[in-house]
């Protein structure tokens, strides 16, 4: 499949076939799925994505930032075919198979830090965060977790209690799992005027944890973990100051708190 011209928009959008698919979707698919635009993809190759009416787009979303090799890369397609020809599914929670162990080894070898590690495989980002929350509480025998305003960690109940991006995400779902506190994420662009350098913004948010959260909301020795997005996503693609993550690491080490990086995207 090749595209002579990209993009190639042949009609006003959405086209007639796309309208029919969207109407069917509106009738039968849960409205909890939020779509930002009426794109009905049927084919893709590299950066090009074609809808059901033959319109070709440049896909700048990369599958919400996880499709880094583009659509239908030949080597990836071949690997999927080869795996499906061997066997369809055998649960890795009940049985062993070589590629799972080999992938765990590869991930461990390429993860920074000179420490022993093991891999927990998940189906989604929210499941990964649920697993991290359970692991942190089990390991530390502490109850509390801290995350940051503007964060998004998923839509299942534990992850939803961590997230603090949009109030509509929590609408009608209370009570959520308890023992979660929220602190300020450093956002230099929207900081108070007296915090006139990125470093001051970062330090102010670290001080907020020490002087407000730990003194007014929860003792640090009760905190199992702090969840943080190294770059906030749904909160506005916020890149923190350079002193933020090292300072957070030092703060966690001081109080025996586990630091969880949510880097799904």
N, C-alpha and C positions, 0 to 999 in steps of 0.2 A: 504494500500500500504506500503510494507516494502522493504528495500534494504539489501541484505545479505552482499554486499561489496560496500563500497563507498571510493574513486571513483572507477568506473568500465568502463574503456574506451575500447571499442570493436574493434575499427577501426581507421585509420587515419582520422583526422578531417579537414573539415566537412564531414560527411557521405553522402551517395547518396540522402537520403530524405531531409537532411538539405540543400544540394546544390540546390535541386529543389525549396525549400521554399525561399532561398536567391535569386535565379534567378527571381522568381515571384515578390518578394519584390522590387528588383532592377527595374523591369519594371513598377510597379504600385504604389509604395509608394514614397512619397516625399523624395528627398535626403537630406532634412534638418535634418532628424533623423540621428544621428551619432552613429554607432555601433562600438564597439572596438574589437569584436571577434565574430566568426560565431556560436554562441550558439542559437539553436532553441528549446526552452523549451516547453514541452507538459505536464509534471507532476512534482510535487514537494512535499516533505514531510520533514519538519524540515530543516536541512542543505543540504539535498540531492535534486538535480535537474536533471531530466531526459530529454534528447532531443528526437527528433522524430526518431532517429536511435537506440534508446535503450542504449545510452551511459549515464552513471550516473556521475555527478560531485558534488563536494563540493561547494556549493554556498557561497562564501566569500564576496559577494557584498551586501547581505541583501536588494535586491531591491533598489539600490542606497541609502543604509543606512536608510531605513524607514520600513523594514520588520523584526522588531526586534524579533518577535515570530516565525520566520521561515515560511516555506511554509505550507499552509493548516492545521494550528493548529485546532484540533477538536472543541474547544470552539468557535473559530472565525468563522469556517465554519457553525457551528450550529446557531450562531447569525445571519449570513447572510441569511441562509435558513429561519429562523423564521421571519426576517424582510420582505423578499420577499413574504412569504405566507400571511402576513398581507395586504400589498399593495405595488405596484411597485414604484410609485413616486408621490409625492405631493409637489409642490414647496414651500420651507420654506420662500420664499420672498413674497408669496401671501396668505399662510394659516399657521395655527399653527398645530403642533403635539407634543405630550409629550416628545419624546426622544430628540428632538432638544433642548427644554428648559432645560431638565434634564442634557444633556451633557454640555450645557453652564454653568449651576450651578456647575457641577463637575470640569470643567476647571477653573472657577473662584476661587473655594475653594482651588485648588491645585497649584495656581500660586503664586510665592513669592511676598511679599510686603503687608503691611497692608493698602491697599487703595481699594476703590470701583472700580469695573471693569465690562466691558461688553465684549461679544464675537462676533466677525464677522467671519462667516464661509466662507471658500473659497474652490475652486476646486484645487488649485495648489499654489506653492510657488510664482511664478511670479504674480499671482492674489493677493496674500496676500500683496506683496510689493507694487503693484499698489494701493491697498486700503489704506495701511499705508501712502503712499505719498500723496494721496488725503486728507486723514484725517488730516495729519500734516499741510498741507497748509490751509485747511478749518479752523482748530482750531486756528492756530496762526495768520492767515491773512498775512503770510509771503510767499515769493515766492521760495527762494533758498533751495536746498538740498545739502548735502555733503556726499560723500561715499569715498571708499579707493581703491587705486591701488591694483590690484590683486583680487578684489572682483567679485563675481558673484551673481546677484540678479534676473535673469530671462531673457526671450527673448521677451516679449512684449515691446512696445515702451518706456513706462515710466521706467520699470525695466531695459531695455537695456541702457537707458541713465545713470542709476546709476552704472551699472556694469563696471568694468575696468580690465577684466581678459585677454581677447585675442582680438586683433584688428579685427580678422576675423569675430567675432560676429557682428561687426558694418559695415562690408563691404557692400557697395551699399545701406545703409539704411539712410544716412544723407539727410536732417537735422533731428537730434533727438530732443526730447523736451529739451528746454534750461533751464538755471538757475540751473545747476548741476556742482559742483566743486569736484575735487578729491584730496585727501591728501594721505600721506604715512602711510601704515600699518606697525606696528613694526614687523620686521622679524630678530630676533637676529642672526640667522645662516648666513645671508647675509648682515649684517650691516657693516658700515664703521669701519676700525680698531680701531679708537679712542673711539668708543662706545663699550667698552670691557666688559660690564655687561648687562644683560637683562633690568635692571631698567633704565640704561642710554639710551638704544634703545627706550624704552617706552616713556621716558621723552622727547627725541629728537622729536618724532612724535607728541607729545602733543604741544611742542613748535612750531613746523612747522604750526600747525593749528592757533595758536595765532599770530605768528610773520610773517607768510607768507600769508596763506589763508585769514585771517581776515584783514590783512593790505594791501594786494596787489590785492586780487580778489573780495571779497565780505565782506561788513560790517556784523558783527555777528547779529545785530538787524534785518537784512534781511533774516537770515537763519531760516527756519521752522524746519528742522530736520537734524540729522546725522544718516545715515544708517551704521551699522557695523555688520559683522559676528564675534561673540565671538571667534570662531575658523574658520579661512578662509578655505574654501573647495577647490574650483577649483584653487585658488591661490597657492596651494601646501600643504594643510593641515598644516597651520601655526598656532602654539599656541603662543599667544602674552605673553609678560611679565606680571607679577602679578599687576603691577601698571598701566597698560594700561586702562582697563575698568573702574576702580574707578576714574582715572584721567579724562577720557572722560565724565563720569557722572558728575563730579565736574565742568568741563568746560561748559557742556550743562546747568547745573543749574545756573551758573554764568550769562549766556547770554540769559536765557529763551528759549533755544532750546530743542526740543523733541529728545530723543534718541531712535532709533528704532533698536531692535535686530533681525536680520535675522537668525533664528535658524531652518530653514526648514529641514536641514539634521542633 
